[in-house]
Amino acid sequence: MPGNAPVGGWTTLIDDIVAGKWTNPETGERATVPYESIVIGESLQGREADLVAGLELGERYTIVADAQTFDAMGARVEKALKSLGPVDTVILDHPHADMAAVHDLTEKLARSEAVIAVGSGTINDLCKFVTGRTNRRYAVFGTAASMNGYTSTTASITLENGLKVSLPSHAPSGFFIDLGVTAAAPAYLSAAGFADCLVRSVAQVDWWMSHRLLGTLYSTVPYIIQEDDERELNRRAAGIATGDIAANGYLHRVLALCGLGISFTGMSNHGSMGEHQVSHYIDCFARDKHPGTLHGQQVGVATLSMARLQRIFLDSETPPQIRPSRIVPQAMARRMGAEVAAQCYQEIQPKIFDARGAAEINEKLATLWPVLRAELNAFALPVAEMEQLLRDAGGPMTAADLGLPVEIYREALIYSREMRNRYSFLDIAADTGMLEDFAGGEA
């Protein structure tokens, strides 16, 4: 392997996890994950047919791509698979990962046997969700390192009512990355993927805080499997902006390992807490003011805001003091629409505290804070370091960089906690009464 790759190649450790040879340190048992083949190489030229044939998906192939991903790699895959059998190609026109597109693709793939997705976020989520609903295996050739959903067992889909949610789905049988292709993709795509990795620090702080205060599930495994590669990736952040092959290789490793983490926990909390709620709010409720930015780009900006917010609390020796939660269903309905608001309000009930619940949290904080603060500080990267990393990778840093009106971004910071039952420092800040003032200083 080239000198820039990890010892053992780009899928070292990943191969052991997929093969069931890696021992979960929390259980002492061998890992089992629902994947058959994950291949990351500096070039997969000439290997496409063999990679797919080894999965035994079927004898007739349907490639799903959009115009850009077909040009990037789809045509090459189409040509290669013709040596295996008949190949049909479905080219989606500017697809969105919503239920309308799900229904459309379900019809297009009604008689398809072996589905091969060629593309990143939207293409993969649609193929994953449609094949999962119909109990068919599929494979994906990634064309950009723009998101960590390739290896996850969930699909991010926008429902008919406009609410974007992570729905249970299934993993691809095969996940294949040609680093020459993905490194040549527009740099903003890789920068979005890098931002989706940068969240580790703030997500881990949120998740551990939730575990300690509310007793929610927490697992170290997703962090253990990616920690070495996270350091290597951050060291090479500037290479993301320049299309460096090695930087993109480590980016794909972290993205893949983050996705594999869901197999151990059944949830995405290790890489999706307060910062992702902000991005989801923008996607759901910015409406005609949405600038068309990628999820990862929005997550990057929100990650920096979350880091600054968490720092306010972690720099204080005095524990936070929360008050009963002030969440008004009627106000939620005005912002979200009645149907979505009702669904979200039901979802967040466990983290709405009355006077008694607030008192119990405050009692825990008073007892735990010195230890909890030290534990959380151990997870946190310095804000200035995170800002420099995202800047080096070429990612947007502010709402203005996104092209998003600042009032929409501030609204997302204040109200995104009302969307999901994930307890983060957005909730702590809101219930202490300082979130609005904090949001007013973010731009």
C-alpha positions as CSV (number, residue, x, y, z in Angstrom):
1,M,0.0,0.0,0.0
2,P,1.1,3.6,-0.6
3,G,2.9,5.2,2.3
4,N,0.1,7.5,3.2
5,A,-2.4,4.7,3.9
6,P,-2.7,3.1,7.3
7,V,-0.6,0.0,8.0
8,G,-2.6,-2.8,6.5
9,G,-4.4,-0.7,3.9
10,W,-7.4,1.7,3.8
11,T,-9.7,-0.9,5.3
12,T,-7.6,-2.1,8.2
13,L,-9.7,-2.6,11.3
14,I,-12.8,-2.2,9.1
15,D,-12.1,-5.6,7.6
16,D,-11.8,-7.2,11.0
17,I,-15.1,-5.7,12.1
18,V,-16.9,-6.8,9.0
19,A,-15.4,-10.3,9.2
20,G,-16.4,-10.7,12.9
21,K,-12.8,-10.8,14.0
22,W,-12.9,-7.7,16.2
23,T,-13.8,-8.0,19.9
24,N,-16.2,-5.5,21.4
25,P,-14.4,-4.2,24.6
26,E,-17.7,-3.5,26.3
27,T,-19.1,-7.0,25.9
28,G,-16.0,-9.1,25.4
29,E,-17.7,-10.7,22.3
30,R,-16.8,-10.7,18.7
31,A,-18.4,-7.9,16.7
32,T,-21.2,-8.7,14.3
33,V,-22.2,-6.1,11.7
34,P,-24.6,-6.4,8.7
35,Y,-22.1,-5.8,5.9
36,E,-20.4,-8.2,3.5
37,S,-17.8,-6.1,1.8
38,I,-16.3,-2.6,2.4
39,V,-13.6,-1.7,-0.1
40,I,-11.7,1.6,-0.1
41,G,-8.9,1.9,-2.6
42,E,-6.8,4.5,-4.4
43,S,-8.3,3.1,-7.6
44,L,-11.0,0.5,-8.3
45,Q,-10.5,0.8,-12.0
46,G,-11.2,-2.6,-13.5
47,R,-12.4,-4.2,-10.2
48,E,-16.0,-3.0,-10.4
49,A,-17.5,-6.2,-11.8
50,D,-15.6,-8.5,-9.5
51,L,-16.6,-6.4,-6.4
52,V,-20.3,-6.6,-7.3
53,A,-20.2,-10.3,-8.5
54,G,-18.8,-11.4,-5.2
55,L,-22.0,-10.2,-3.4
56,E,-24.3,-12.4,-5.5
57,L,-27.0,-9.8,-5.5
58,G,-28.7,-11.3,-8.6
59,E,-28.3,-11.7,-12.4
60,R,-29.9,-8.5,-13.6
61,Y,-28.5,-5.1,-12.5
62,T,-30.1,-1.7,-12.1
63,I,-27.8,1.3,-11.6
64,V,-29.3,4.3,-9.8
65,A,-27.5,7.6,-10.2
66,D,-28.1,11.3,-11.0
67,A,-26.5,13.1,-13.9
68,Q,-23.4,14.2,-11.9
69,T,-22.7,10.8,-10.2
70,F,-23.3,9.0,-13.5
71,D,-20.6,11.1,-15.1
72,A,-18.3,10.7,-12.1
73,M,-18.5,6.9,-11.9
74,G,-21.9,5.5,-13.0
75,A,-20.9,5.1,-16.7
76,R,-17.8,3.2,-15.7
77,V,-19.8,0.9,-13.4
78,E,-22.5,0.4,-16.1
79,K,-19.9,-0.7,-18.6
80,A,-18.2,-3.0,-16.2
81,L,-21.4,-4.7,-15.0
82,K,-22.4,-5.6,-18.6
83,S,-19.9,-8.4,-18.4
84,L,-22.0,-9.9,-15.7
85,G,-25.5,-9.6,-17.2
86,P,-28.2,-7.2,-18.4
87,V,-27.9,-3.7,-16.9
88,D,-30.6,-1.1,-16.6
89,T,-29.9,2.5,-15.6
90,V,-32.1,4.9,-13.7
91,I,-31.0,8.5,-13.8
92,L,-32.7,10.6,-11.2
93,D,-33.3,14.3,-11.9
94,H,-32.1,16.5,-9.0
95,P,-33.4,14.0,-6.4
96,H,-34.4,14.8,-2.9
97,A,-34.5,12.2,-0.1
98,D,-38.2,12.6,0.6
99,M,-41.2,10.3,0.5
100,A,-42.2,11.5,-3.0
101,A,-38.9,10.4,-4.3
102,V,-39.2,7.1,-2.3
103,H,-42.5,6.3,-4.0
104,D,-41.1,7.2,-7.4
105,L,-38.0,5.1,-7.0
106,T,-40.1,2.2,-5.6
107,E,-42.0,2.1,-8.9
108,K,-38.9,2.4,-11.0
109,L,-37.2,-0.5,-9.2
110,A,-40.4,-2.7,-9.0
111,R,-38.9,-5.4,-11.2
112,S,-35.2,-4.8,-10.4
113,E,-33.2,-7.6,-9.0
114,A,-29.7,-6.3,-8.0
115,V,-29.7,-2.5,-7.2
116,I,-26.4,-0.6,-7.4
117,A,-26.4,2.9,-6.1
118,V,-23.8,5.3,-7.5
119,G,-23.7,8.5,-5.5
120,S,-23.4,9.9,-2.0
121,G,-26.1,11.1,0.4
122,T,-29.4,11.4,-1.4
123,I,-28.8,8.6,-3.9
124,N,-27.7,6.2,-1.2
125,D,-30.5,7.1,1.3
126,L,-33.1,6.6,-1.4
127,C,-31.7,3.2,-2.6
128,K,-31.1,2.1,1.0
129,F,-34.6,2.9,2.1
130,V,-36.4,1.5,-1.0
131,T,-34.5,-1.7,-1.0
132,G,-34.9,-2.1,2.8
133,R,-38.7,-1.8,2.5
134,T,-38.8,-4.5,-0.1
135,N,-36.2,-6.7,1.6
136,R,-33.7,-6.6,-1.3
137,R,-29.9,-6.3,-0.8
138,Y,-28.0,-3.5,-2.6
139,A,-24.5,-2.1,-3.1
140,V,-23.2,1.4,-3.4
141,F,-20.3,3.0,-5.1
142,G,-19.7,6.3,-3.4
143,T,-18.7,9.3,-5.4
144,A,-18.0,11.9,-2.7
145,A,-17.1,11.9,1.0
146,S,-20.0,14.3,1.8
147,M,-21.7,12.3,4.6
148,N,-21.4,9.4,7.0
149,G,-24.5,7.5,6.0
150,Y,-22.9,5.1,3.6
151,T,-22.4,2.4,6.3
152,S,-25.3,3.4,8.6
153,T,-28.4,1.3,9.1
154,T,-30.7,4.4,9.0
155,A,-31.8,6.6,6.1
156,S,-32.4,10.3,6.4
157,I,-35.8,10.9,4.8
158,T,-38.2,13.9,4.7
159,L,-41.7,12.8,5.5
160,E,-44.8,14.1,3.7
161,N,-45.4,16.6,6.4
162,G,-42.0,18.1,5.9
163,L,-40.3,16.6,8.9
164,K,-36.8,15.2,8.3
165,V,-36.2,12.1,10.3
166,S,-33.8,9.2,10.5
167,L,-35.7,6.0,9.7
168,P,-34.6,2.5,10.4
169,S,-33.4,0.8,7.2
170,H,-30.6,-1.6,6.3
171,A,-26.9,-1.4,5.4
172,P,-25.5,-1.9,1.9
173,S,-24.2,-5.4,1.3
174,G,-21.2,-3.8,-0.4
175,F,-19.8,-0.3,0.0
176,F,-17.0,0.7,-2.5
177,I,-14.9,3.8,-2.6
178,D,-12.5,4.8,-5.4
179,L,-10.4,7.5,-3.7
180,G,-9.4,8.9,-7.1
181,V,-13.0,9.6,-7.9
182,T,-14.0,11.0,-4.5
183,A,-10.9,13.2,-4.1
184,A,-11.7,14.7,-7.5
185,A,-15.2,15.6,-6.5
186,P,-15.9,19.3,-5.8
187,A,-14.0,20.2,-2.6
188,Y,-17.1,21.5,-0.8
189,L,-18.5,18.0,-0.8
190,S,-15.5,16.6,1.1
191,A,-15.5,19.7,3.4
192,A,-19.2,18.8,4.3
193,G,-18.1,15.3,5.1
194,F,-15.3,16.6,7.2
195,A,-17.7,18.8,9.2
196,D,-19.8,15.7,9.8
197,C,-16.8,14.1,11.4
198,L,-15.8,17.3,13.4
199,V,-19.0,16.9,15.4
200,R,-17.5,14.1,17.4
201,S,-16.3,16.4,20.2
202,V,-19.6,18.2,20.8
203,A,-21.8,15.2,20.2
204,Q,-19.8,13.2,22.8
205,V,-20.1,16.0,25.3
206,D,-23.9,16.1,24.8
207,W,-24.3,12.4,24.8
208,W,-22.3,11.8,28.0
209,M,-24.1,14.6,29.7
210,S,-27.4,13.1,28.8
211,H,-26.3,9.7,30.1
212,R,-25.1,11.1,33.4
213,L,-28.2,13.3,34.0
214,L,-31.0,11.2,32.5
215,G,-29.5,7.7,32.4
216,T,-29.8,7.5,28.6
217,L,-27.8,4.8,26.8
218,Y,-24.1,5.6,26.2
219,S,-21.4,3.5,24.5
220,T,-17.7,4.1,24.1
221,V,-17.4,1.7,21.2
222,P,-18.2,4.1,18.3
223,Y,-15.4,6.4,19.7
224,I,-12.9,3.7,20.3
225,I,-13.0,2.4,16.7
226,Q,-12.5,5.9,15.1
227,E,-10.3,7.8,17.6
228,D,-6.9,7.0,15.9
229,D,-8.3,7.9,12.5
230,E,-9.9,11.1,13.8
231,R,-6.5,12.3,14.9
232,E,-5.0,11.5,11.5
233,L,-7.9,13.1,9.6
234,N,-7.6,16.3,11.7
235,R,-3.9,16.4,11.0
236,R,-4.6,16.4,7.3
237,A,-7.6,18.8,7.3
238,A,-6.0,21.2,4.8
239,G,-5.7,18.3,2.3
240,I,-9.5,18.1,2.2
241,A,-9.6,21.5,0.5
242,T,-7.0,20.5,-2.0
243,G,-8.3,17.1,-3.0
244,D,-5.5,15.2,-1.4
245,I,-5.9,11.4,-1.8
246,A,-4.6,10.5,1.7
247,A,-6.8,13.1,3.4
248,N,-9.8,11.8,1.6
249,G,-8.8,8.3,2.5
250,Y,-8.8,9.1,6.2
251,L,-12.0,11.0,5.8
252,H,-13.7,8.0,4.3
253,R,-12.3,5.8,7.1
254,V,-13.8,8.0,9.8
255,L,-17.1,8.3,8.0
256,A,-17.3,4.5,7.5
257,L,-16.3,3.8,11.1
258,C,-18.8,6.3,12.4
259,G,-21.5,4.6,10.4
260,L,-20.4,1.2,11.7
261,G,-20.8,2.6,15.2
262,I,-24.6,2.5,14.7
263,S,-24.4,-1.3,14.4
264,F,-23.1,-1.5,18.0
265,T,-25.6,1.0,19.5
266,G,-28.7,0.9,17.3
267,M,-28.6,4.7,17.3
268,S,-26.7,7.6,15.8
269,N,-26.2,9.7,19.0
270,H,-22.4,9.3,19.0
271,G,-22.3,11.6,16.0
272,S,-25.6,13.4,16.1
273,M,-26.8,15.5,19.0
274,G,-27.5,19.2,19.4
275,E,-25.6,20.3,16.3
276,H,-27.5,17.9,14.0
277,Q,-30.8,19.1,15.4
278,V,-29.9,22.7,14.3
279,S,-29.2,21.4,10.8
280,H,-32.5,19.4,10.7
281,Y,-34.4,22.5,11.8
282,I,-32.9,24.5,8.9
283,D,-33.8,21.8,6.4
284,C,-37.4,21.5,7.7
285,F,-38.3,25.1,8.4
286,A,-36.1,27.5,6.4
287,R,-38.4,26.8,3.5
288,D,-37.9,29.3,0.6
289,K,-35.0,30.9,2.6
290,H,-33.0,27.7,2.5
291,P,-29.8,28.4,0.5
292,G,-29.6,24.8,-0.8
293,T,-26.6,24.0,1.3
294,L,-25.6,20.5,2.3
295,H,-26.5,18.9,5.6
296,G,-22.8,18.6,6.4
297,Q,-22.1,22.3,5.7
298,Q,-24.9,23.3,8.1
299,V,-23.7,20.8,10.7
300,G,-20.2,22.3,10.6
301,V,-21.5,25.8,11.4
302,A,-23.8,24.4,14.1
303,T,-20.9,22.4,15.5
304,L,-18.9,25.6,16.2
305,S,-21.9,27.2,17.8
306,M,-22.4,24.1,20.0
307,A,-18.7,24.1,21.0
308,R,-19.0,27.8,22.0
309,L,-22.2,27.1,24.0
310,Q,-20.8,24.1,25.8
311,R,-17.7,26.1,26.6
312,I,-19.8,28.6,28.6
313,F,-20.9,25.9,30.9
314,L,-17.7,23.9,31.1
315,D,-15.6,27.0,31.9
316,S,-17.8,27.5,35.0
317,E,-17.1,25.9,38.3
318,T,-20.7,26.5,39.3
319,P,-23.2,24.0,38.1
320,P,-26.1,25.1,35.8
321,Q,-29.4,25.7,37.5
322,I,-32.3,24.8,35.3
323,R,-35.9,25.9,35.6
324,P,-39.1,24.1,34.5
325,S,-39.1,23.8,30.7
326,R,-40.9,26.5,28.8
327,I,-42.1,24.8,25.6
328,V,-45.5,26.0,24.3
329,P,-47.3,23.7,21.9
330,Q,-49.2,26.6,20.3
331,A,-46.0,28.4,19.5
332,M,-44.5,25.2,18.1
333,A,-47.5,24.8,15.9
334,R,-47.0,28.4,14.5
335,R,-43.4,27.6,13.6
336,M,-43.8,24.0,12.5
337,G,-47.4,23.5,11.4
338,A,-49.9,21.7,13.6
339,E,-49.2,18.2,12.5
340,V,-45.4,18.3,12.8
341,A,-45.6,20.2,16.1
342,A,-47.9,17.6,17.6
343,Q,-45.5,14.8,16.5
344,C,-42.5,16.6,17.9
345,Y,-44.2,17.6,21.1
346,Q,-45.0,13.9,21.8
347,E,-41.4,12.9,20.9
348,I,-39.8,15.4,23.4
349,Q,-42.0,14.6,26.4
350,P,-39.2,12.8,28.3
351,K,-37.1,16.0,28.4
352,I,-39.8,18.5,29.3
353,F,-39.3,19.1,33.1
354,D,-41.9,20.4,35.5
355,A,-40.8,22.0,38.8
356,R,-40.1,18.6,40.4
357,G,-38.2,17.3,37.4
358,A,-36.1,20.5,37.3
359,A,-35.3,20.2,41.0
360,E,-34.1,16.6,40.5
361,I,-31.8,17.6,37.6
362,N,-30.4,20.5,39.7
363,E,-29.8,18.1,42.6
364,K,-27.9,15.8,40.3
365,L,-25.9,18.7,38.8
366,A,-25.0,20.0,42.3
367,T,-23.6,16.6,43.2
368,L,-22.0,15.6,39.9
369,W,-20.8,18.9,38.5
370,P,-17.1,18.8,39.6
371,V,-16.7,15.3,38.2
372,L,-19.0,15.7,35.2
373,R,-17.3,18.9,34.2
374,A,-13.9,17.2,34.2
375,E,-15.3,14.2,32.2
376,L,-16.8,16.5,29.6
377,N,-13.7,18.6,29.3
378,A,-11.8,15.4,28.5
379,F,-14.0,14.9,25.4
380,A,-14.0,18.5,24.2
381,L,-11.6,19.9,21.5
382,P,-10.7,23.6,22.0
383,V,-13.1,25.9,20.1
384,A,-10.2,27.7,18.3
385,E,-8.8,24.3,17.2
386,M,-12.2,23.3,15.8
387,E,-12.5,26.6,14.0
388,Q,-9.1,26.2,12.4
389,L,-9.8,22.7,11.3
390,L,-13.0,23.6,9.6
391,R,-11.4,26.6,8.0
392,D,-8.5,24.5,6.8
393,A,-10.9,22.0,5.3
394,G,-12.7,24.7,3.4
395,G,-16.0,24.5,5.1
396,P,-18.4,27.4,5.8
397,M,-18.0,28.9,9.3
398,T,-21.1,31.1,9.7
399,A,-24.7,31.4,8.7
400,A,-23.5,34.2,6.3
401,D,-21.1,31.7,4.7
402,L,-24.0,29.3,4.2
403,G,-26.1,32.1,2.6
404,L,-28.7,31.5,5.3
405,P,-30.4,34.5,6.8
406,V,-29.0,35.0,10.3
407,E,-32.5,35.2,11.9
408,I,-33.2,31.7,10.5
409,Y,-30.0,30.4,12.0
410,R,-30.7,31.9,15.4
411,E,-34.2,30.5,15.3
412,A,-32.8,27.1,14.6
413,L,-30.4,27.4,17.6
414,I,-33.3,28.4,19.9
415,Y,-36.0,26.0,18.8
416,S,-34.3,22.9,17.2
417,R,-34.3,21.2,20.6
418,E,-38.1,20.9,20.2
419,M,-37.7,18.4,17.3
420,R,-36.2,15.3,18.9
421,N,-35.8,13.6,22.2
422,R,-32.0,14.0,22.4
423,Y,-30.9,15.9,25.5
424,S,-28.1,18.3,24.7
425,F,-26.7,21.5,26.0
426,L,-29.3,23.3,23.9
427,D,-31.8,22.0,26.4
428,I,-29.6,23.0,29.4
429,A,-29.1,26.5,27.9
430,A,-32.9,26.9,27.2
431,D,-33.9,25.7,30.7
432,T,-31.4,28.0,32.4
433,G,-32.8,30.9,30.4
434,M,-29.7,31.9,28.5
435,L,-30.2,30.2,25.1
436,E,-31.9,33.2,23.4
437,D,-29.1,35.6,24.5
438,F,-26.5,33.1,23.3
439,A,-28.2,32.7,19.9
440,G,-28.4,36.4,19.5
441,G,-24.6,36.6,19.4
442,E,-24.2,33.8,16.8
443,A,-24.1,34.8,13.1
